[in-house]
Amino acid sequence: MEHSIDLGYLKQISFGDPQLLADMLDEWIQDTRERLNKLTDTAHMADPKAAFTQVHNLKTSFFMIGHAPMIRLCEEYLRDENSDYQHLVDQVFETISYIQTEIFPALRN
């Protein structure tokens, strides 16, 4: 998946402070991992309503970092409540890895 991330919103609320932006992005990663764990738990329990809520929460997380491809992927899963969520889980992990390896180093330079 292409990673098209727009940190404009986080830059705005961090007042252009690169350290604060990095801290906020780190918090975003921790929060997203928690949401992903909740999705995995609800998917294993075969609870479609709870899974729907967790996918919606992930979509909100991706709005925060302006990641349009992940927003669209979440929307696909929201339309199909009986989905196998593994592809979504894999893409979220890939996004987190991308942020850690590509975006964090650029913020710290």
Backbone hydrogen bonds in HBPLUS format (Angstrom, degrees):
<---DONOR---> <-ACCEPTOR-->    atom                        ^
c    i                          cat <-CA-CA->   ^        H-A-AA   ^      H-
h    n   atom  resd res      DA  || num        DHA   H-A  angle D-A-AA Bond
n    s   type  num  typ     dist DA aas  dist angle  dist       angle   num
A0006-ASP N   A0065-ILE O   2.99 MM  59  5.73 135.1  2.20 138.2 146.5     1
A0011-LYS N   A0007-LEU O   2.79 MM   4  5.96 157.1  1.84 161.0 168.9     2
A0012-GLN N   A0008-GLY O   2.93 MM   4  6.08 151.6  2.02 144.1 151.6     3
A0013-ILE N   A0009-TYR O   3.05 MM   4  6.40 162.9  2.08 154.7 157.9     4
A0014-SER N   A0010-LEU O   2.94 MM   4  5.96 122.6  2.27 136.6 150.8     5
A0016-GLY N   A0011-LYS O   3.08 MM   5  5.25 158.4  2.13 155.5 156.9     6
A0015-PHE N   A0012-GLN O   3.23 MM   3  5.27 160.5  2.27 104.5 108.2     7
A0017-ASP N   A0014-SER O   3.01 MM   3  5.69 168.5  2.03 123.9 127.4     8
A0021-LEU N   A0017-ASP O   2.90 MM   4  6.13 158.5  1.94 156.5 163.6     9
A0022-ALA N   A0018-PRO O   2.91 MM   4  6.09 157.9  1.96 143.0 148.6    10
A0023-ASP N   A0019-GLN O   2.89 MM   4  6.14 156.6  1.95 147.4 154.1    11
A0024-MET N   A0020-LEU O   2.84 MM   4  6.07 156.7  1.89 149.4 155.8    12
A0025-LEU N   A0021-LEU O   2.88 MM   4  6.10 154.8  1.94 149.3 156.5    13
A0026-ASP N   A0022-ALA O   2.89 MM   4  6.09 150.8  1.97 144.6 152.9    14
A0027-GLU N   A0023-ASP O   2.93 MM   4  6.20 153.4  2.00 145.0 152.3    15
A0028-TRP N   A0024-MET O   2.83 MM   4  6.09 147.3  1.94 141.9 151.7    16
A0029-ILE N   A0025-LEU O   2.96 MM   4  6.27 152.1  2.03 145.0 151.4    17
A0030-GLN N   A0026-ASP O   3.08 MM   4  6.42 161.7  2.11 149.3 153.3    18
A0031-ASP N   A0027-GLU O   2.89 MM   4  6.09 165.5  1.91 153.1 157.2    19
A0032-THR N   A0028-TRP O   2.82 MM   4  5.95 158.6  1.86 149.3 155.8    20
A0033-ARG N   A0029-ILE O   2.92 MM   4  6.13 155.9  1.98 150.0 156.2    21
A0034-GLU N   A0030-GLN O   3.08 MM   4  6.37 155.0  2.15 145.4 151.9    22
A0035-ARG N   A0031-ASP O   2.96 MM   4  6.28 157.0  2.01 149.4 155.8    23
A0036-LEU N   A0032-THR O   2.85 MM   4  6.04 152.5  1.93 146.9 154.9    24
A0037-ASN N   A0033-ARG O   2.88 MM   4  6.14 155.0  1.95 149.1 155.4    25
A0038-LYS N   A0034-GLU O   3.01 MM   4  6.29 154.3  2.07 146.4 153.3    26
A0039-LEU N   A0035-ARG O   2.91 MM   4  6.21 151.8  1.99 144.5 152.6    27
A0040-THR N   A0036-LEU O   2.93 MM   4  6.19 163.1  1.95 152.3 156.3    28
A0041-ASP N   A0037-ASN O   2.93 MM   4  6.16 159.2  1.97 147.2 153.0    29
A0042-THR N   A0038-LYS O   2.91 MM   4  6.13 164.4  1.93 150.9 154.9    30
A0043-ALA N   A0039-LEU O   2.83 MM   4  5.97 153.8  1.90 152.1 159.9    31
A0044-HIS N   A0040-THR O   3.03 MM   4  6.20 153.9  2.10 145.7 152.1    32
A0045-MET N   A0041-ASP O   3.09 MM   4  6.34 137.5  2.27 139.4 151.1    33
A0047-ASP N   A0042-THR O   3.13 MM   5  5.49 169.0  2.14 157.8 159.6    34
A0046-ALA N   A0043-ALA O   3.13 MM   3  5.04 155.6  2.19  99.1 106.2    35
A0051-ALA N   A0047-ASP O   2.95 MM   4  6.16 159.6  1.99 157.5 164.3    36
A0052-PHE N   A0048-PRO O   2.86 MM   4  5.96 155.9  1.92 143.4 149.8    37
A0053-THR N   A0049-LYS O   3.08 MM   4  6.36 157.5  2.13 144.7 150.1    38
A0054-GLN N   A0050-ALA O   3.01 MM   4  6.31 156.5  2.06 147.6 153.7    39
A0055-VAL N   A0051-ALA O   2.89 MM   4  6.16 157.4  1.94 155.1 161.0    40
A0056-HIS N   A0052-PHE O   2.93 MM   4  6.14 157.6  1.98 149.5 156.2    41
A0057-ASN N   A0053-THR O   2.90 MM   4  6.19 151.1  1.99 144.7 153.0    42
A0058-LEU N   A0054-GLN O   2.93 MM   4  6.22 150.8  2.01 143.9 151.7    43
A0059-LYS N   A0055-VAL O   2.89 MM   4  6.17 156.2  1.94 149.1 155.8    44
A0060-THR N   A0056-HIS O   3.03 MM   4  6.36 155.5  2.09 147.7 153.5    45
A0061-SER N   A0057-ASN O   3.03 MM   4  6.36 149.9  2.12 142.6 150.9    46
A0061-SER N   A0058-LEU O   3.02 MM   3  4.92 113.2  2.48  92.2 108.7    47
A0062-PHE N   A0058-LEU O   2.95 MM   4  6.32 152.7  2.02 152.9 159.9    48
A0063-PHE N   A0059-LYS O   2.99 MM   4  6.35 136.0  2.19 143.8 156.4    49
A0063-PHE N   A0060-THR O   3.18 MM   3  5.05 128.4  2.46  91.8 105.5    50
A0064-MET N   A0060-THR O   3.26 MM   4  6.61 145.8  2.38 142.9 150.8    51
A0064-MET N   A0061-SER O   3.10 MM   3  5.24 123.9  2.43  96.4 110.0    52
A0067-HIS N   A0062-PHE O   3.05 MM   5  5.37 167.1  2.06 152.3 154.3    53
A0066-GLY N   A0063-PHE O   3.12 MM   3  4.84 158.8  2.16  99.2 105.6    54
A0070-MET N   A0067-HIS O   3.15 MM   3  5.66 122.3  2.50 110.8 123.9    55
A0071-ILE N   A0067-HIS O   3.04 MM   4  6.32 151.0  2.13 151.2 160.1    56
A0072-ARG N   A0068-ALA O   2.95 MM   4  6.21 163.1  1.98 157.6 160.9    57
A0073-LEU N   A0069-PRO O   3.00 MM   4  6.24 153.4  2.07 140.1 147.7    58
A0074-CYS N   A0070-MET O   2.92 MM   4  6.11 162.8  1.95 148.6 152.5    59
A0075-GLU N   A0071-ILE O   2.96 MM   4  6.24 155.4  2.02 146.9 154.2    60
A0076-GLU N   A0072-ARG O   2.97 MM   4  6.31 147.4  2.08 147.0 155.5    61
A0077-TYR N   A0073-LEU O   3.14 MM   4  6.52 156.9  2.19 149.8 155.2    62
A0078-LEU N   A0074-CYS O   2.84 MM   4  6.15 144.8  1.97 148.4 159.6    63
A0079-ARG N   A0075-GLU O   3.09 MM   4  6.34 139.2  2.27 142.6 151.7    64
A0080-ASP N   A0077-TYR O   3.22 MM   3  5.09 132.7  2.46  92.2 104.6    65
A0089-VAL N   A0085-TYR O   2.93 MM   4  6.19 165.6  1.95 160.8 165.3    66
A0090-ASP N   A0086-GLN O   2.85 MM   4  6.07 164.3  1.87 154.3 158.3    67
A0091-GLN N   A0087-HIS O   2.97 MM   4  6.22 155.3  2.03 147.0 153.5    68
A0092-VAL N   A0088-LEU O   2.93 MM   4  6.20 152.6  2.01 153.0 160.5    69
A0093-PHE N   A0089-VAL O   3.03 MM   4  6.32 166.0  2.05 155.8 158.9    70
A0094-GLU N   A0090-ASP O   2.95 MM   4  6.18 153.5  2.02 144.5 152.4    71
A0095-THR N   A0091-GLN O   2.92 MM   4  6.12 152.4  2.00 143.2 150.3    72
A0096-ILE N   A0092-VAL O   2.95 MM   4  6.25 161.8  1.98 155.0 159.4    73
A0097-SER N   A0093-PHE O   2.96 MM   4  6.18 162.5  1.99 149.5 154.3    74
A0098-TYR N   A0094-GLU O   2.90 MM   4  6.14 155.0  1.97 145.7 152.8    75
A0099-ILE N   A0095-THR O   2.94 MM   4  6.22 161.3  1.97 154.5 158.7    76
A0100-GLN N   A0096-ILE O   2.97 MM   4  6.22 161.1  2.01 151.7 156.9    77
A0101-THR N   A0097-SER O   2.90 MM   4  6.08 152.3  1.98 151.3 158.6    78
A0102-GLU N   A0098-TYR O   2.76 MM   4  5.54 156.0  1.82 151.6 157.4    79
A0103-ILE N   A0099-ILE O   3.11 MM   4  4.81 130.4  2.37 110.1 124.3    80
A0104-PHE N   A0099-ILE O   2.91 MM   5  6.19 163.4  1.94 177.7 176.1    81
A0107-LEU N   A0103-ILE O   3.03 MM   4  6.34 147.0  2.14 153.5 163.5    82
A0107-LEU N   A0104-PHE O   3.06 MM   3  5.12 122.6  2.40  99.2 114.0    83
A0108-ARG N   A0104-PHE O   3.06 MM   4  6.28 145.2  2.19 153.2 162.8    84
